[in-house]
Amino acid sequence: MSKKKYRSLKIALFFFIFIFAAGLVLSAYAYFLNRPSTYISEESNVFKVTQGESLAAIADRLERGKLIRSALLIKLLSKVSRTDGSIKSGYFRILPGDSTIDIHNVLVAGYQEQVKVTLPEGWTSNKVAGHLESKEIIGIEELMNPSVTASLLQSYGIPAESLEGYLFPDTYFFPKGYPAYGILERMVDNFFQHLETIVPDYRDWDKQLLHERIVLASIVEREYRRSEEAPLIASVFYNRLKNNVGLESCATLVYIITEVQGRPQPEFLTSEDIKIDSAYNTYLWAGLPPGPISNPGTVALKAAFYPAETDYWYFLLKNPATGEHYFSTDLEEHNWAKYYYLKSVGTGG
């Protein structure tokens, strides 16, 4: 065999071995990419990607969490497919048996199954939790986990024992299985974003004083029906607070009955309800209750921080259909308002 033929054969053999080896590598690469992850569970897992997190950090966390077999594989896949800068932030559902390529595609597509949730003004945290559970987003006990609450209270510097008052009423979109911390964090973030539009310098406030305004806003939220009356109702409470007189808010009694005692919402309050021994009973005790009684919206927050300047000490529902109130400066005037209201109800108007 001539040297020329030998050299040609050598080159051909080299290319054959190279192509064969490359094929083996690519086959192995494809096999491992499509192989199910090592996460063994009958339930799905929710994986969080934070804004600005690097691909390397994401891949390492996936590997540590046993959601992928190799961080290197997903890094290589992202480089080859030029998607290393395309991974979205958010919470992503990873299903049992998902392969590395499945997980990569979910993160790049940014698809999160969203459930629309509307939380009205004035709902308590328990109602919020119950509604989220009914939407199959998260269970009540998981959302109300004390350790999650404590972590958020510390993070935001809220001087309270619960997040009542800080879960801003709004329309949200959450994926099913969204973690408790993420849900609550979004609501509390939303609260402080709205608070900043109302009180731009709220960060300079004393934390306890700020919290007391939130407590007041939560009471105003449960008392007003017409938005233009919210500052007037707040003024009544301010005048009473300044003079160390009980707020005498029916809303606080309803809170005790439904949230503290766990009884159904009463159709009306009785003289016995006014005697309930509770720190939230503003008929028995002067000053503010220990904490918020609802999650207030923008109208109530504005009223609590910027009440009307009045001499009113009392208010009484005037028209149940419209939510209009009588406002009085003294007890005699208030009693007359009560008399006329009862008379109108008794005579049918």
SEDRENRO-585933 format. One record per residue (C-alpha): x, y, z; chain; residue number from 1; residue in one letter. Coordinates in steps of 0.05 Angstrom, whole numbers, plus 5000, padded with zeros to 4 digits. Example, Ala and Ser with C-alpha at 12.3 -4.5 7.8 and 13.67 -1.06 7.14 Angstrom:
// residues 2
<r c1="5246" c2="4910" c3="5156" kette="A" nr="1" rest="a"/>
<r c1="5273" c2="4979" c3="5143" kette="A" nr="2" rest="s"/>
END
This chain:
// residues 349
<r c1="5000" c2="5000" c3="5000" kette="A" nr="1" rest="m"/>
<r c1="5028" c2="5067" c3="4980" kette="A" nr="2" rest="s"/>
<r c1="5040" c2="5121" c3="5031" kette="A" nr="3" rest="k"/>
<r c1="4987" c2="5165" c3="4998" kette="A" nr="4" rest="k"/>
<r c1="4933" c2="5111" c3="5004" kette="A" nr="5" rest="k"/>
<r c1="4954" c2="5096" c3="5076" kette="A" nr="6" rest="y"/>
<r c1="4949" c2="5169" c3="5094" kette="A" nr="7" rest="r"/>
<r c1="4880" c2="5175" c3="5062" kette="A" nr="8" rest="s"/>
<r c1="4857" c2="5113" c3="5099" kette="A" nr="9" rest="l"/>
<r c1="4883" c2="5142" c3="5164" kette="A" nr="10" rest="k"/>
<r c1="4846" c2="5207" c3="5153" kette="A" nr="11" rest="i"/>
<r c1="4781" c2="5170" c3="5136" kette="A" nr="12" rest="a"/>
<r c1="4788" c2="5126" c3="5198" kette="A" nr="13" rest="l"/>
<r c1="4800" c2="5187" c3="5241" kette="A" nr="14" rest="f"/>
<r c1="4738" c2="5222" c3="5214" kette="A" nr="15" rest="f"/>
<r c1="4697" c2="5158" c3="5224" kette="A" nr="16" rest="f"/>
<r c1="4720" c2="5152" c3="5296" kette="A" nr="17" rest="i"/>
<r c1="4708" c2="5227" c3="5307" kette="A" nr="18" rest="f"/>
<r c1="4637" c2="5224" c3="5279" kette="A" nr="19" rest="i"/>
<r c1="4622" c2="5160" c3="5317" kette="A" nr="20" rest="f"/>
<r c1="4647" c2="5190" c3="5382" kette="A" nr="21" rest="a"/>
<r c1="4610" c2="5255" c3="5369" kette="A" nr="22" rest="a"/>
<r c1="4547" c2="5215" c3="5356" kette="A" nr="23" rest="g"/>
<r c1="4556" c2="5178" c3="5421" kette="A" nr="24" rest="l"/>
<r c1="4566" c2="5243" c3="5459" kette="A" nr="25" rest="v"/>
<r c1="4505" c2="5275" c3="5427" kette="A" nr="26" rest="l"/>
<r c1="4463" c2="5213" c3="5439" kette="A" nr="27" rest="s"/>
<r c1="4485" c2="5211" c3="5512" kette="A" nr="28" rest="a"/>
<r c1="4472" c2="5286" c3="5517" kette="A" nr="29" rest="y"/>
<r c1="4402" c2="5278" c3="5487" kette="A" nr="30" rest="a"/>
<r c1="4389" c2="5217" c3="5532" kette="A" nr="31" rest="y"/>
<r c1="4406" c2="5254" c3="5596" kette="A" nr="32" rest="f"/>
<r c1="4368" c2="5317" c3="5573" kette="A" nr="33" rest="l"/>
<r c1="4305" c2="5276" c3="5562" kette="A" nr="34" rest="n"/>
<r c1="4314" c2="5231" c3="5622" kette="A" nr="35" rest="r"/>
<r c1="4264" c2="5245" c3="5679" kette="A" nr="36" rest="p"/>
<r c1="4292" c2="5286" c3="5736" kette="A" nr="37" rest="s"/>
<r c1="4312" c2="5255" c3="5802" kette="A" nr="38" rest="t"/>
<r c1="4255" c2="5290" c3="5838" kette="A" nr="39" rest="y"/>
<r c1="4213" c2="5230" c3="5860" kette="A" nr="40" rest="i"/>
<r c1="4143" c2="5250" c3="5883" kette="A" nr="41" rest="s"/>
<r c1="4071" c2="5241" c3="5865" kette="A" nr="42" rest="e"/>
<r c1="4062" c2="5316" c3="5874" kette="A" nr="43" rest="e"/>
<r c1="4088" c2="5374" c3="5832" kette="A" nr="44" rest="s"/>
<r c1="4141" c2="5421" c3="5858" kette="A" nr="45" rest="n"/>
<r c1="4140" c2="5497" c3="5853" kette="A" nr="46" rest="v"/>
<r c1="4207" c2="5528" c3="5836" kette="A" nr="47" rest="f"/>
<r c1="4221" c2="5602" c3="5845" kette="A" nr="48" rest="k"/>
<r c1="4266" c2="5643" c3="5799" kette="A" nr="49" rest="v"/>
<r c1="4281" c2="5712" c3="5826" kette="A" nr="50" rest="t"/>
<r c1="4288" c2="5774" c3="5783" kette="A" nr="51" rest="q"/>
<r c1="4359" c2="5780" c3="5756" kette="A" nr="52" rest="g"/>
<r c1="4382" c2="5711" c3="5780" kette="A" nr="53" rest="e"/>
<r c1="4438" c2="5682" c3="5738" kette="A" nr="54" rest="s"/>
<r c1="4432" c2="5618" c3="5698" kette="A" nr="55" rest="l"/>
<r c1="4489" c2="5587" c3="5738" kette="A" nr="56" rest="a"/>
<r c1="4453" c2="5601" c3="5804" kette="A" nr="57" rest="a"/>
<r c1="4387" c2="5574" c3="5777" kette="A" nr="58" rest="i"/>
<r c1="4420" c2="5511" c3="5751" kette="A" nr="59" rest="a"/>
<r c1="4457" c2="5499" c3="5816" kette="A" nr="60" rest="d"/>
<r c1="4393" c2="5506" c3="5857" kette="A" nr="61" rest="r"/>
<r c1="4356" c2="5458" c3="5810" kette="A" nr="62" rest="l"/>
<r c1="4411" c2="5407" c3="5820" kette="A" nr="63" rest="e"/>
<r c1="4414" c2="5416" c3="5896" kette="A" nr="64" rest="r"/>
<r c1="4339" c2="5409" c3="5899" kette="A" nr="65" rest="g"/>
<r c1="4345" c2="5344" c3="5858" kette="A" nr="66" rest="k"/>
<r c1="4300" c2="5372" c3="5804" kette="A" nr="67" rest="l"/>
<r c1="4353" c2="5359" c3="5751" kette="A" nr="68" rest="i"/>
<r c1="4409" c2="5309" c3="5748" kette="A" nr="69" rest="r"/>
<r c1="4463" c2="5357" c3="5727" kette="A" nr="70" rest="s"/>
<r c1="4469" c2="5432" c3="5729" kette="A" nr="71" rest="a"/>
<r c1="4521" c2="5427" c3="5673" kette="A" nr="72" rest="l"/>
<r c1="4470" c2="5397" c3="5625" kette="A" nr="73" rest="l"/>
<r c1="4420" c2="5454" c3="5631" kette="A" nr="74" rest="i"/>
<r c1="4476" c2="5505" c3="5626" kette="A" nr="75" rest="k"/>
<r c1="4501" c2="5472" c3="5562" kette="A" nr="76" rest="l"/>
<r c1="4430" c2="5468" c3="5534" kette="A" nr="77" rest="l"/>
<r c1="4419" c2="5542" c3="5548" kette="A" nr="78" rest="s"/>
<r c1="4485" c2="5561" c3="5515" kette="A" nr="79" rest="k"/>
<r c1="4473" c2="5517" c3="5454" kette="A" nr="80" rest="v"/>
<r c1="4401" c2="5542" c3="5446" kette="A" nr="81" rest="s"/>
<r c1="4422" c2="5613" c3="5463" kette="A" nr="82" rest="r"/>
<r c1="4368" c2="5618" c3="5517" kette="A" nr="83" rest="t"/>
<r c1="4415" c2="5631" c3="5576" kette="A" nr="84" rest="d"/>
<r c1="4389" c2="5702" c3="5581" kette="A" nr="85" rest="g"/>
<r c1="4316" c2="5685" c3="5568" kette="A" nr="86" rest="s"/>
<r c1="4296" c2="5650" c3="5632" kette="A" nr="87" rest="i"/>
<r c1="4237" c2="5686" c3="5664" kette="A" nr="88" rest="k"/>
<r c1="4228" c2="5703" c3="5738" kette="A" nr="89" rest="s"/>
<r c1="4169" c2="5676" c3="5777" kette="A" nr="90" rest="g"/>
<r c1="4142" c2="5612" c3="5806" kette="A" nr="91" rest="y"/>
<r c1="4141" c2="5551" c3="5760" kette="A" nr="92" rest="f"/>
<r c1="4107" c2="5484" c3="5768" kette="A" nr="93" rest="r"/>
<r c1="4154" c2="5425" c3="5757" kette="A" nr="94" rest="i"/>
<r c1="4118" c2="5359" c3="5749" kette="A" nr="95" rest="l"/>
<r c1="4142" c2="5290" c3="5770" kette="A" nr="96" rest="p"/>
<r c1="4180" c2="5258" c3="5713" kette="A" nr="97" rest="g"/>
<r c1="4198" c2="5324" c3="5678" kette="A" nr="98" rest="d"/>
<r c1="4264" c2="5319" c3="5642" kette="A" nr="99" rest="s"/>
<r c1="4319" c2="5371" c3="5641" kette="A" nr="100" rest="t"/>
<r c1="4295" c2="5396" c3="5573" kette="A" nr="101" rest="i"/>
<r c1="4223" c2="5399" c3="5599" kette="A" nr="102" rest="d"/>
<r c1="4245" c2="5442" c3="5658" kette="A" nr="103" rest="i"/>
<r c1="4288" c2="5486" c3="5613" kette="A" nr="104" rest="h"/>
<r c1="4230" c2="5498" c3="5566" kette="A" nr="105" rest="n"/>
<r c1="4183" c2="5515" c3="5623" kette="A" nr="106" rest="v"/>
<r c1="4232" c2="5566" c3="5651" kette="A" nr="107" rest="l"/>
<r c1="4245" c2="5597" c3="5583" kette="A" nr="108" rest="v"/>
<r c1="4172" c2="5600" c3="5562" kette="A" nr="109" rest="a"/>
<r c1="4156" c2="5632" c3="5629" kette="A" nr="110" rest="g"/>
<r c1="4088" c2="5597" c3="5630" kette="A" nr="111" rest="y"/>
<r c1="4054" c2="5598" c3="5697" kette="A" nr="112" rest="q"/>
<r c1="3983" c2="5572" c3="5705" kette="A" nr="113" rest="e"/>
<r c1="3948" c2="5633" c3="5733" kette="A" nr="114" rest="q"/>
<r c1="3885" c2="5635" c3="5774" kette="A" nr="115" rest="v"/>
<r c1="3849" c2="5702" c3="5780" kette="A" nr="116" rest="k"/>
<r c1="3833" c2="5722" c3="5852" kette="A" nr="117" rest="v"/>
<r c1="3795" c2="5785" c3="5872" kette="A" nr="118" rest="t"/>
<r c1="3799" c2="5805" c3="5945" kette="A" nr="119" rest="l"/>
<r c1="3748" c2="5859" c3="5965" kette="A" nr="120" rest="p"/>
<r c1="3762" c2="5915" c3="6014" kette="A" nr="121" rest="e"/>
<r c1="3748" c2="5898" c3="6086" kette="A" nr="122" rest="g"/>
<r c1="3760" c2="5823" c3="6084" kette="A" nr="123" rest="w"/>
<r c1="3798" c2="5793" c3="6142" kette="A" nr="124" rest="t"/>
<r c1="3859" c2="5750" c3="6132" kette="A" nr="125" rest="s"/>
<r c1="3818" c2="5688" c3="6148" kette="A" nr="126" rest="n"/>
<r c1="3769" c2="5705" c3="6092" kette="A" nr="127" rest="k"/>
<r c1="3828" c2="5717" c3="6045" kette="A" nr="128" rest="v"/>
<r c1="3857" c2="5649" c3="6063" kette="A" nr="129" rest="a"/>
<r c1="3790" c2="5614" c3="6055" kette="A" nr="130" rest="g"/>
<r c1="3780" c2="5645" c3="5986" kette="A" nr="131" rest="h"/>
<r c1="3849" c2="5624" c3="5962" kette="A" nr="132" rest="l"/>
<r c1="3836" c2="5553" c3="5986" kette="A" nr="133" rest="e"/>
<r c1="3770" c2="5552" c3="5949" kette="A" nr="134" rest="s"/>
<r c1="3809" c2="5570" c3="5886" kette="A" nr="135" rest="k"/>
<r c1="3856" c2="5512" c3="5900" kette="A" nr="136" rest="e"/>
<r c1="3916" c2="5558" c3="5903" kette="A" nr="137" rest="i"/>
<r c1="3938" c2="5543" c3="5974" kette="A" nr="138" rest="i"/>
<r c1="3909" c2="5513" c3="6038" kette="A" nr="139" rest="g"/>
<r c1="3887" c2="5557" c3="6096" kette="A" nr="140" rest="i"/>
<r c1="3936" c2="5526" c3="6145" kette="A" nr="141" rest="e"/>
<r c1="3994" c2="5533" c3="6097" kette="A" nr="142" rest="e"/>
<r c1="3979" c2="5606" c3="6082" kette="A" nr="143" rest="l"/>
<r c1="3969" c2="5623" c3="6156" kette="A" nr="144" rest="m"/>
<r c1="4034" c2="5588" c3="6177" kette="A" nr="145" rest="n"/>
<r c1="4061" c2="5626" c3="6238" kette="A" nr="146" rest="p"/>
<r c1="4133" c2="5619" c3="6216" kette="A" nr="147" rest="s"/>
<r c1="4118" c2="5650" c3="6147" kette="A" nr="148" rest="v"/>
<r c1="4079" c2="5706" c3="6180" kette="A" nr="149" rest="t"/>
<r c1="4135" c2="5719" c3="6230" kette="A" nr="150" rest="a"/>
<r c1="4187" c2="5722" c3="6175" kette="A" nr="151" rest="s"/>
<r c1="4146" c2="5774" c3="6135" kette="A" nr="152" rest="l"/>
<r c1="4131" c2="5816" c3="6197" kette="A" nr="153" rest="l"/>
<r c1="4205" c2="5820" c3="6211" kette="A" nr="154" rest="q"/>
<r c1="4223" c2="5833" c3="6138" kette="A" nr="155" rest="s"/>
<r c1="4175" c2="5892" c3="6133" kette="A" nr="156" rest="y"/>
<r c1="4185" c2="5917" c3="6204" kette="A" nr="157" rest="g"/>
<r c1="4111" c2="5911" c3="6222" kette="A" nr="158" rest="i"/>
<r c1="4101" c2="5916" c3="6298" kette="A" nr="159" rest="p"/>
<r c1="4045" c2="5865" c3="6301" kette="A" nr="160" rest="a"/>
<r c1="4031" c2="5791" c3="6311" kette="A" nr="161" rest="e"/>
<r c1="3995" c2="5780" c3="6245" kette="A" nr="162" rest="s"/>
<r c1="3990" c2="5810" c3="6175" kette="A" nr="163" rest="l"/>
<r c1="3918" c2="5831" c3="6186" kette="A" nr="164" rest="e"/>
<r c1="3910" c2="5900" c3="6156" kette="A" nr="165" rest="g"/>
<r c1="3969" c2="5892" c3="6107" kette="A" nr="166" rest="y"/>
<r c1="3940" c2="5844" c3="6055" kette="A" nr="167" rest="l"/>
<r c1="3919" c2="5896" c3="6004" kette="A" nr="168" rest="f"/>
<r c1="3851" c2="5884" c3="5971" kette="A" nr="169" rest="p"/>
<r c1="3861" c2="5878" c3="5897" kette="A" nr="170" rest="d"/>
<r c1="3857" c2="5830" c3="5838" kette="A" nr="171" rest="t"/>
<r c1="3915" c2="5781" c3="5836" kette="A" nr="172" rest="y"/>
<r c1="3937" c2="5725" c3="5791" kette="A" nr="173" rest="f"/>
<r c1="3970" c2="5665" c3="5825" kette="A" nr="174" rest="f"/>
<r c1="3991" c2="5597" c3="5799" kette="A" nr="175" rest="p"/>
<r c1="3962" c2="5537" c3="5836" kette="A" nr="176" rest="k"/>
<r c1="4013" c2="5514" c3="5887" kette="A" nr="177" rest="g"/>
<r c1="4042" c2="5584" c3="5896" kette="A" nr="178" rest="y"/>
<r c1="4081" c2="5585" c3="5962" kette="A" nr="179" rest="p"/>
<r c1="4052" c2="5621" c3="6022" kette="A" nr="180" rest="a"/>
<r c1="4110" c2="5668" c3="6028" kette="A" nr="181" rest="y"/>
<r c1="4103" c2="5689" c3="5955" kette="A" nr="182" rest="g"/>
<r c1="4028" c2="5702" c3="5961" kette="A" nr="183" rest="i"/>
<r c1="4033" c2="5742" c3="6024" kette="A" nr="184" rest="l"/>
<r c1="4095" c2="5779" c3="6001" kette="A" nr="185" rest="e"/>
<r c1="4059" c2="5802" c3="5938" kette="A" nr="186" rest="r"/>
<r c1="3999" c2="5828" c3="5978" kette="A" nr="187" rest="m"/>
<r c1="4042" c2="5864" c3="6030" kette="A" nr="188" rest="v"/>
<r c1="4085" c2="5894" c3="5975" kette="A" nr="189" rest="d"/>
<r c1="4022" c2="5918" c3="5941" kette="A" nr="190" rest="n"/>
<r c1="3999" c2="5948" c3="6007" kette="A" nr="191" rest="f"/>
<r c1="4062" c2="5989" c3="6017" kette="A" nr="192" rest="f"/>
<r c1="4063" c2="6011" c3="5944" kette="A" nr="193" rest="q"/>
<r c1="3993" c2="6040" c3="5952" kette="A" nr="194" rest="h"/>
<r c1="4010" c2="6069" c3="6020" kette="A" nr="195" rest="l"/>
<r c1="4068" c2="6106" c3="5988" kette="A" nr="196" rest="e"/>
<r c1="4020" c2="6141" c3="5940" kette="A" nr="197" rest="t"/>
<r c1="3978" c2="6163" c3="6001" kette="A" nr="198" rest="i"/>
<r c1="4034" c2="6178" c3="6050" kette="A" nr="199" rest="v"/>
<r c1="4099" c2="6188" c3="6010" kette="A" nr="200" rest="p"/>
<r c1="4141" c2="6196" c3="6072" kette="A" nr="201" rest="d"/>
<r c1="4113" c2="6135" c3="6110" kette="A" nr="202" rest="y"/>
<r c1="4183" c2="6106" c3="6118" kette="A" nr="203" rest="r"/>
<r c1="4201" c2="6165" c3="6162" kette="A" nr="204" rest="d"/>
<r c1="4143" c2="6151" c3="6209" kette="A" nr="205" rest="w"/>
<r c1="4149" c2="6117" c3="6276" kette="A" nr="206" rest="d"/>
<r c1="4130" c2="6044" c3="6262" kette="A" nr="207" rest="k"/>
<r c1="4082" c2="6039" c3="6320" kette="A" nr="208" rest="q"/>
<r c1="4047" c2="6104" c3="6301" kette="A" nr="209" rest="l"/>
<r c1="4042" c2="6081" c3="6229" kette="A" nr="210" rest="l"/>
<r c1="4012" c2="6015" c3="6252" kette="A" nr="211" rest="h"/>
<r c1="3960" c2="6051" c3="6293" kette="A" nr="212" rest="e"/>
<r c1="3937" c2="6088" c3="6231" kette="A" nr="213" rest="r"/>
<r c1="3929" c2="6021" c3="6196" kette="A" nr="214" rest="i"/>
<r c1="3887" c2="5996" c3="6255" kette="A" nr="215" rest="v"/>
<r c1="3843" c2="6058" c3="6249" kette="A" nr="216" rest="l"/>
<r c1="3837" c2="6049" c3="6173" kette="A" nr="217" rest="a"/>
<r c1="3814" c2="5978" c3="6183" kette="A" nr="218" rest="s"/>
<r c1="3757" c2="6002" c3="6228" kette="A" nr="219" rest="i"/>
<r c1="3738" c2="6058" c3="6180" kette="A" nr="220" rest="v"/>
<r c1="3737" c2="6006" c3="6124" kette="A" nr="221" rest="e"/>
<r c1="3685" c2="5965" c3="6160" kette="A" nr="222" rest="r"/>
<r c1="3642" c2="6025" c3="6179" kette="A" nr="223" rest="e"/>
<r c1="3636" c2="6067" c3="6116" kette="A" nr="224" rest="y"/>
<r c1="3589" c2="6052" c3="6058" kette="A" nr="225" rest="r"/>
<r c1="3597" c2="6116" c3="6018" kette="A" nr="226" rest="r"/>
<r c1="3668" c2="6137" c3="6001" kette="A" nr="227" rest="s"/>
<r c1="3654" c2="6211" c3="6013" kette="A" nr="228" rest="e"/>
<r c1="3635" c2="6194" c3="6085" kette="A" nr="229" rest="e"/>
<r c1="3698" c2="6156" c3="6102" kette="A" nr="230" rest="a"/>
<r c1="3737" c2="6219" c3="6124" kette="A" nr="231" rest="p"/>
<r c1="3677" c2="6241" c3="6167" kette="A" nr="232" rest="l"/>
<r c1="3675" c2="6173" c3="6201" kette="A" nr="233" rest="i"/>
<r c1="3750" c2="6177" c3="6212" kette="A" nr="234" rest="a"/>
<r c1="3741" c2="6246" c3="6243" kette="A" nr="235" rest="s"/>
<r c1="3691" c2="6218" c3="6294" kette="A" nr="236" rest="v"/>
<r c1="3742" c2="6166" c3="6315" kette="A" nr="237" rest="f"/>
<r c1="3798" c2="6218" c3="6318" kette="A" nr="238" rest="y"/>
<r c1="3757" c2="6263" c3="6363" kette="A" nr="239" rest="n"/>
<r c1="3743" c2="6205" c3="6409" kette="A" nr="240" rest="r"/>
<r c1="3815" c2="6182" c3="6411" kette="A" nr="241" rest="l"/>
<r c1="3840" c2="6252" c3="6428" kette="A" nr="242" rest="k"/>
<r c1="3792" c2="6254" c3="6487" kette="A" nr="243" rest="n"/>
<r c1="3806" c2="6182" c3="6509" kette="A" nr="244" rest="n"/>
<r c1="3734" c2="6161" c3="6496" kette="A" nr="245" rest="v"/>
<r c1="3715" c2="6092" c3="6470" kette="A" nr="246" rest="g"/>
<r c1="3706" c2="6089" c3="6395" kette="A" nr="247" rest="l"/>
<r c1="3641" c2="6049" c3="6403" kette="A" nr="248" rest="e"/>
<r c1="3650" c2="6017" c3="6335" kette="A" nr="249" rest="s"/>
<r c1="3600" c2="5962" c3="6318" kette="A" nr="250" rest="c"/>
<r c1="3651" c2="5935" c3="6269" kette="A" nr="251" rest="a"/>
<r c1="3697" c2="5915" c3="6326" kette="A" nr="252" rest="t"/>
<r c1="3641" c2="5875" c3="6358" kette="A" nr="253" rest="l"/>
<r c1="3628" c2="5839" c3="6293" kette="A" nr="254" rest="v"/>
<r c1="3702" c2="5823" c3="6289" kette="A" nr="255" rest="y"/>
<r c1="3701" c2="5793" c3="6359" kette="A" nr="256" rest="i"/>
<r c1="3640" c2="5751" c3="6343" kette="A" nr="257" rest="i"/>
<r c1="3663" c2="5725" c3="6275" kette="A" nr="258" rest="t"/>
<r c1="3739" c2="5723" c3="6281" kette="A" nr="259" rest="e"/>
<r c1="3755" c2="5715" c3="6355" kette="A" nr="260" rest="v"/>
<r c1="3695" c2="5673" c3="6376" kette="A" nr="261" rest="q"/>
<r c1="3685" c2="5639" c3="6309" kette="A" nr="262" rest="g"/>
<r c1="3610" c2="5650" c3="6308" kette="A" nr="263" rest="r"/>
<r c1="3568" c2="5667" c3="6246" kette="A" nr="264" rest="p"/>
<r c1="3559" c2="5739" c3="6223" kette="A" nr="265" rest="q"/>
<r c1="3501" c2="5767" c3="6266" kette="A" nr="266" rest="p"/>
<r c1="3441" c2="5800" c3="6233" kette="A" nr="267" rest="e"/>
<r c1="3442" c2="5852" c3="6287" kette="A" nr="268" rest="f"/>
<r c1="3480" c2="5867" c3="6351" kette="A" nr="269" rest="l"/>
<r c1="3449" c2="5861" c3="6420" kette="A" nr="270" rest="t"/>
<r c1="3461" c2="5894" c3="6488" kette="A" nr="271" rest="s"/>
<r c1="3497" c2="5830" c3="6508" kette="A" nr="272" rest="e"/>
<r c1="3546" c2="5836" c3="6451" kette="A" nr="273" rest="d"/>
<r c1="3567" c2="5904" c3="6477" kette="A" nr="274" rest="i"/>
<r c1="3588" c2="5871" c3="6542" kette="A" nr="275" rest="k"/>
<r c1="3634" c2="5819" c3="6510" kette="A" nr="276" rest="i"/>
<r c1="3699" c2="5817" c3="6548" kette="A" nr="277" rest="d"/>
<r c1="3752" c2="5829" c3="6494" kette="A" nr="278" rest="s"/>
<r c1="3808" c2="5878" c3="6482" kette="A" nr="279" rest="a"/>
<r c1="3775" c2="5889" c3="6414" kette="A" nr="280" rest="y"/>
<r c1="3711" c2="5914" c3="6446" kette="A" nr="281" rest="n"/>
<r c1="3713" c2="5989" c3="6434" kette="A" nr="282" rest="t"/>
<r c1="3650" c2="5998" c3="6475" kette="A" nr="283" rest="y"/>
<r c1="3685" c2="5973" c3="6538" kette="A" nr="284" rest="l"/>
<r c1="3754" c2="6001" c3="6526" kette="A" nr="285" rest="w"/>
<r c1="3780" c2="6069" c3="6503" kette="A" nr="286" rest="a"/>
<r c1="3833" c2="6075" c3="6450" kette="A" nr="287" rest="g"/>
<r c1="3847" c2="6030" c3="6391" kette="A" nr="288" rest="l"/>
<r c1="3839" c2="5954" c3="6392" kette="A" nr="289" rest="p"/>
<r c1="3903" c2="5911" c3="6394" kette="A" nr="290" rest="p"/>
<r c1="3906" c2="5904" c3="6318" kette="A" nr="291" rest="g"/>
<r c1="3870" c2="5915" c3="6252" kette="A" nr="292" rest="p"/>
<r c1="3802" c2="5883" c3="6243" kette="A" nr="293" rest="i"/>
<r c1="3804" c2="5880" c3="6167" kette="A" nr="294" rest="s"/>
<r c1="3847" c2="5894" c3="6107" kette="A" nr="295" rest="n"/>
<r c1="3832" c2="5966" c3="6086" kette="A" nr="296" rest="p"/>
<r c1="3832" c2="5994" c3="6016" kette="A" nr="297" rest="g"/>
<r c1="3853" c2="6062" c3="5989" kette="A" nr="298" rest="t"/>
<r c1="3791" c2="6100" c3="6011" kette="A" nr="299" rest="v"/>
<r c1="3797" c2="6079" c3="6084" kette="A" nr="300" rest="a"/>
<r c1="3872" c2="6089" c3="6085" kette="A" nr="301" rest="l"/>
<r c1="3865" c2="6160" c3="6059" kette="A" nr="302" rest="k"/>
<r c1="3811" c2="6174" c3="6110" kette="A" nr="303" rest="a"/>
<r c1="3853" c2="6148" c3="6168" kette="A" nr="304" rest="a"/>
<r c1="3914" c2="6190" c3="6148" kette="A" nr="305" rest="f"/>
<r c1="3874" c2="6251" c3="6127" kette="A" nr="306" rest="y"/>
<r c1="3809" c2="6254" c3="6166" kette="A" nr="307" rest="p"/>
<r c1="3761" c2="6311" c3="6158" kette="A" nr="308" rest="a"/>
<r c1="3765" c2="6366" c3="6210" kette="A" nr="309" rest="e"/>
<r c1="3698" c2="6364" c3="6246" kette="A" nr="310" rest="t"/>
<r c1="3666" c2="6368" c3="6315" kette="A" nr="311" rest="d"/>
<r c1="3628" c2="6303" c3="6304" kette="A" nr="312" rest="y"/>
<r c1="3627" c2="6252" c3="6360" kette="A" nr="313" rest="w"/>
<r c1="3574" c2="6205" c3="6334" kette="A" nr="314" rest="y"/>
<r c1="3548" c2="6174" c3="6269" kette="A" nr="315" rest="f"/>
<r c1="3488" c2="6131" c3="6256" kette="A" nr="316" rest="l"/>
<r c1="3462" c2="6096" c3="6194" kette="A" nr="317" rest="l"/>
<r c1="3409" c2="6139" c3="6161" kette="A" nr="318" rest="k"/>
<r c1="3392" c2="6100" c3="6098" kette="A" nr="319" rest="n"/>
<r c1="3408" c2="6025" c3="6095" kette="A" nr="320" rest="p"/>
<r c1="3396" c2="6025" c3="6020" kette="A" nr="321" rest="a"/>
<r c1="3447" c2="6080" c3="6004" kette="A" nr="322" rest="t"/>
<r c1="3493" c2="6073" c3="6065" kette="A" nr="323" rest="g"/>
<r c1="3484" c2="6146" c3="6083" kette="A" nr="324" rest="e"/>
<r c1="3497" c2="6165" c3="6156" kette="A" nr="325" rest="h"/>
<r c1="3475" c2="6219" c3="6206" kette="A" nr="326" rest="y"/>
<r c1="3533" c2="6255" c3="6238" kette="A" nr="327" rest="f"/>
<r c1="3523" c2="6288" c3="6306" kette="A" nr="328" rest="s"/>
<r c1="3565" c2="6334" c3="6351" kette="A" nr="329" rest="t"/>
<r c1="3534" c2="6313" c3="6417" kette="A" nr="330" rest="d"/>
<r c1="3494" c2="6257" c3="6449" kette="A" nr="331" rest="l"/>
<r c1="3428" c2="6295" c3="6448" kette="A" nr="332" rest="e"/>
<r c1="3433" c2="6306" c3="6373" kette="A" nr="333" rest="e"/>
<r c1="3453" c2="6233" c3="6364" kette="A" nr="334" rest="h"/>
<r c1="3393" c2="6209" c3="6403" kette="A" nr="335" rest="n"/>
<r c1="3347" c2="6252" c3="6360" kette="A" nr="336" rest="w"/>
<r c1="3379" c2="6221" c3="6298" kette="A" nr="337" rest="a"/>
<r c1="3367" c2="6152" c3="6328" kette="A" nr="338" rest="k"/>
<r c1="3294" c2="6170" c3="6344" kette="A" nr="339" rest="y"/>
<r c1="3280" c2="6194" c3="6273" kette="A" nr="340" rest="y"/>
<r c1="3314" c2="6133" c3="6243" kette="A" nr="341" rest="y"/>
<r c1="3273" c2="6085" c3="6285" kette="A" nr="342" rest="l"/>
<r c1="3210" c2="6124" c3="6270" kette="A" nr="343" rest="k"/>
<r c1="3224" c2="6121" c3="6195" kette="A" nr="344" rest="s"/>
<r c1="3237" c2="6047" c3="6199" kette="A" nr="345" rest="v"/>
<r c1="3174" c2="6035" c3="6240" kette="A" nr="346" rest="g"/>
<r c1="3129" c2="6075" c3="6194" kette="A" nr="347" rest="t"/>
<r c1="3162" c2="6049" c3="6130" kette="A" nr="348" rest="g"/>
<r c1="3190" c2="6118" c3="6115" kette="A" nr="349" rest="g"/>
END
